[in-house]
Amino acid sequence: MTQARVAEYGTTRIPFTLVRRERATLSIEVKPDGQVQVIAPLLTPEEDIRLRVEKRGAWILREQREVQALPVPLPARQYVSGEAHRYLGRQHRLRVLIGREEGVRVTRGELLVTVRSAQRAERVLNRWYRARAQVILTERMTHCLETVAHHGIQHDGTFTLRRMRTHWGSCTRSGHLTLNPLLVQAPKDCIDYVLIHELCHLAEFNHARNYYSLLSRILPDWKARRARLNRLVDLPAGTL
């Protein structure tokens, strides 16, 4: 059962929802809408829970400020001039130009898409996104492999690009990585979160406690990165 509670951090009141479950540890999460949820073991005293929330007060308020600063989700795409699209986390205005040589250029806050006919704008832009994804994700993979290597995780860095409606990435038991090319619309720190999330499955092929313990050691702010990613990039239901 979910219960409404309030903690105080200095002069600031922090409302939170309390959920009790059969588990050994207490967790605190700031949701993408800024609300705070605490999941606690069944027998943890309420006073202990409140004190834990107050102790994490500075972190909670910082997370809430970051959520409030995020841009609103983008509307459904029409691929017409004036529409907003993101590349590496920044919004750009789309400008569709008619010409013989099709392609995309990024300049002064705009994505200039040259097409032979306006109906081809979606196809040409998505083709460009995929090409950029191959370059950017390869670059970030190199960085992330260096990071996880300090925790005993090894991989050859190869991956497959595939558009997925509900996943940013996946990893098989054999270590085959599949990544969503839409990731190139996200900031690099969010891209790194997805790559490290999947690479951690090489050591822990599940989402159990040991997995999240490993992820938190490698990337302590992974929850904030996940929330930012899910707000910035137009994916129906990101599940990482």
C-alpha positions as CSV (number, residue, x, y, z in Angstrom):
1,M,0.0,0.0,0.0
2,T,1.3,3.5,-0.9
3,Q,1.2,6.1,1.9
4,A,1.8,9.9,1.7
5,R,4.4,11.2,4.1
6,V,6.4,14.4,4.7
7,A,10.0,15.0,5.8
8,E,11.7,18.3,6.5
9,Y,15.1,19.4,5.2
10,G,15.9,22.7,7.0
11,T,12.9,24.8,6.3
12,T,11.9,22.8,3.2
13,R,9.2,20.2,3.3
14,I,9.7,17.1,1.2
15,P,6.5,15.2,0.5
16,F,7.1,11.6,-0.4
17,T,5.2,8.4,-1.0
18,L,6.0,5.4,1.1
19,V,5.8,1.9,-0.2
20,R,6.5,-1.1,2.0
21,R,7.7,-4.4,0.6
22,E,9.4,-7.6,1.6
23,R,13.0,-6.5,1.1
24,A,16.2,-5.9,3.1
25,T,17.1,-2.4,2.1
26,L,15.5,1.1,1.8
27,S,15.6,3.0,-1.5
28,I,14.8,6.6,-2.4
29,E,14.0,7.7,-5.9
30,V,13.1,11.0,-7.5
31,K,10.6,10.2,-10.3
32,P,10.8,12.0,-13.8
33,D,7.9,14.2,-12.6
34,G,9.8,15.2,-9.5
35,Q,7.9,13.2,-7.0
36,V,9.8,11.3,-4.3
37,Q,9.1,7.6,-3.7
38,V,10.6,5.6,-0.8
39,I,10.5,1.8,-0.8
40,A,11.2,0.4,2.6
41,P,11.2,-3.0,4.3
42,L,8.0,-4.0,6.0
43,L,9.2,-3.5,9.6
44,T,11.3,-0.4,9.3
45,P,10.1,2.2,11.8
46,E,8.6,5.4,10.3
47,E,11.0,7.6,12.3
48,D,13.9,5.8,10.7
49,I,12.4,6.3,7.2
50,R,11.8,10.0,7.8
51,L,15.4,10.5,9.0
52,R,16.8,8.7,5.9
53,V,14.8,11.0,3.7
54,E,16.0,14.1,5.6
55,K,19.6,12.9,5.4
56,R,19.2,12.7,1.6
57,G,17.5,16.1,1.5
58,A,20.2,17.9,-0.4
59,W,20.4,15.2,-3.1
60,I,16.6,15.1,-3.4
61,L,16.2,18.8,-3.9
62,R,19.1,18.8,-6.5
63,E,17.4,16.0,-8.4
64,Q,14.1,17.9,-8.4
65,R,15.7,21.1,-9.7
66,E,17.3,19.1,-12.6
67,V,13.9,17.6,-13.5
68,Q,12.2,21.0,-13.5
69,A,14.9,22.4,-15.8
70,L,14.4,19.8,-18.4
71,P,12.6,20.8,-21.7
72,V,9.1,19.6,-22.2
73,P,8.8,16.4,-24.4
74,L,8.6,17.1,-28.1
75,P,5.3,16.7,-30.0
76,A,4.8,14.0,-32.7
77,R,7.0,14.5,-35.7
78,Q,5.7,16.0,-39.0
79,Y,9.1,16.6,-40.6
80,V,8.3,20.1,-41.8
81,S,10.2,23.4,-41.5
82,G,10.1,25.0,-38.1
83,E,9.7,21.7,-36.2
84,A,12.1,21.1,-33.3
85,H,14.4,18.1,-33.4
86,R,17.2,17.1,-31.0
87,Y,20.8,16.2,-31.7
88,L,23.2,15.4,-28.8
89,G,20.7,16.9,-26.4
90,R,20.2,20.2,-28.1
91,Q,17.1,21.4,-29.8
92,H,17.4,22.4,-33.5
93,R,14.9,23.9,-35.8
94,L,14.3,21.8,-38.9
95,R,14.5,23.6,-42.3
96,V,13.5,21.6,-45.3
97,L,15.1,22.7,-48.6
98,I,14.5,21.4,-52.0
99,G,17.6,20.4,-54.0
100,R,19.2,17.7,-56.1
101,E,21.9,16.7,-53.6
102,E,20.1,15.2,-50.6
103,G,21.7,15.5,-47.1
104,V,21.7,17.1,-43.7
105,R,23.8,19.9,-42.2
106,V,23.8,21.3,-38.7
107,T,24.3,25.0,-38.5
108,R,23.4,27.8,-36.1
109,G,20.7,25.9,-34.2
110,E,19.2,24.5,-37.4
111,L,19.0,21.1,-39.1
112,L,19.1,21.9,-42.8
113,V,17.6,18.9,-44.7
114,T,18.0,19.1,-48.5
115,V,15.6,16.7,-50.3
116,R,14.4,16.2,-53.8
117,S,10.8,16.3,-52.6
118,A,9.4,17.4,-49.2
119,Q,7.9,13.9,-48.7
120,R,11.5,12.5,-48.4
121,A,12.4,14.7,-45.4
122,E,11.7,12.0,-42.8
123,R,13.7,9.3,-44.7
124,V,16.7,11.5,-45.3
125,L,16.8,12.8,-41.7
126,N,16.5,9.4,-40.2
127,R,19.3,8.1,-42.5
128,W,21.5,10.9,-41.3
129,Y,20.7,10.2,-37.6
130,R,21.6,6.6,-38.1
131,A,25.0,7.5,-39.7
132,R,25.7,9.9,-36.9
133,A,24.7,7.3,-34.3
134,Q,27.3,4.9,-35.7
135,V,30.0,7.5,-35.3
136,I,29.0,8.9,-31.9
137,L,28.1,5.6,-30.3
138,T,31.4,4.1,-31.4
139,E,33.2,7.1,-29.8
140,R,31.3,6.8,-26.6
141,M,31.7,3.1,-26.5
142,T,35.5,3.5,-26.4
143,H,35.2,5.9,-23.4
144,C,32.7,3.6,-21.6
145,L,34.9,0.5,-22.1
146,E,37.7,2.3,-20.4
147,T,35.4,3.1,-17.5
148,V,34.0,-0.4,-16.9
149,A,37.4,-2.1,-17.4
150,H,38.3,-0.8,-13.9
151,H,35.5,-3.0,-12.6
152,G,36.6,-6.2,-14.5
153,I,34.2,-5.8,-17.5
154,Q,35.6,-6.5,-20.9
155,H,34.0,-6.3,-24.4
156,D,35.2,-5.8,-28.0
157,G,33.1,-2.7,-28.4
158,T,31.0,-4.0,-31.4
159,F,27.3,-3.3,-31.6
160,T,24.3,-3.4,-33.9
161,L,22.0,-0.5,-34.5
162,R,18.3,-1.1,-34.6
163,R,15.3,1.1,-34.1
164,M,13.3,-0.1,-31.1
165,R,10.0,1.2,-29.8
166,T,10.6,0.5,-26.1
167,H,14.3,0.0,-25.5
168,W,17.4,2.1,-25.7
169,G,19.6,-1.0,-25.9
170,S,19.9,-4.7,-25.1
171,C,22.6,-7.2,-24.3
172,T,22.5,-11.0,-24.9
173,R,24.2,-13.6,-22.7
174,S,26.8,-14.0,-25.3
175,G,27.6,-10.2,-25.1
176,H,26.0,-9.0,-28.4
177,L,24.9,-5.4,-27.9
178,T,22.1,-3.8,-29.8
179,L,21.6,0.0,-29.6
180,N,18.8,2.3,-30.6
181,P,20.1,4.9,-33.1
182,L,17.7,7.5,-31.5
183,L,20.3,7.7,-28.8
184,V,22.2,10.2,-30.9
185,Q,19.5,12.7,-30.0
186,A,20.5,12.5,-26.3
187,P,23.4,14.3,-24.5
188,K,26.6,12.3,-24.3
189,D,26.3,11.7,-20.6
190,C,22.9,10.0,-21.2
191,I,24.4,7.9,-24.1
192,D,27.1,6.8,-21.7
193,Y,24.5,5.7,-19.2
194,V,22.8,3.4,-21.7
195,L,26.2,1.9,-22.8
196,I,27.3,1.3,-19.2
197,H,23.9,-0.1,-18.3
198,E,24.2,-2.7,-21.0
199,L,27.9,-3.4,-20.4
200,C,27.1,-4.2,-16.7
201,H,25.0,-7.1,-18.0
202,L,28.2,-8.8,-19.0
203,A,28.9,-9.2,-15.3
204,E,25.3,-9.4,-14.0
205,F,22.8,-10.7,-16.5
206,N,19.7,-9.6,-14.7
207,H,18.3,-6.5,-12.8
208,A,18.7,-7.9,-9.3
209,R,20.4,-6.2,-6.4
210,N,23.9,-7.1,-7.4
211,Y,23.4,-5.6,-10.8
212,Y,22.2,-2.2,-9.5
213,S,25.0,-2.3,-6.9
214,L,27.6,-2.7,-9.7
215,L,25.9,0.0,-11.8
216,S,25.9,2.4,-8.9
217,R,29.6,1.9,-8.2
218,I,30.5,2.6,-11.8
219,L,27.9,5.4,-12.4
220,P,26.6,6.8,-9.1
221,D,24.3,9.3,-10.8
222,W,22.7,6.8,-13.2
223,K,19.2,7.5,-12.0
224,A,19.5,11.2,-12.8
225,R,20.9,10.4,-16.3
226,R,18.1,7.9,-16.9
227,A,15.4,10.5,-16.0
228,R,17.0,13.1,-18.2
229,L,17.2,10.6,-21.2
230,N,13.6,9.6,-20.9
231,R,12.5,13.2,-20.9
232,L,14.7,14.5,-23.7
233,V,14.4,11.8,-26.4
234,D,11.1,11.0,-28.0
235,L,10.8,7.3,-27.4
236,P,7.4,5.7,-26.6
237,A,8.5,4.0,-23.4
238,G,12.1,3.8,-22.6
239,T,12.6,1.0,-20.1
240,L,16.2,1.4,-18.8
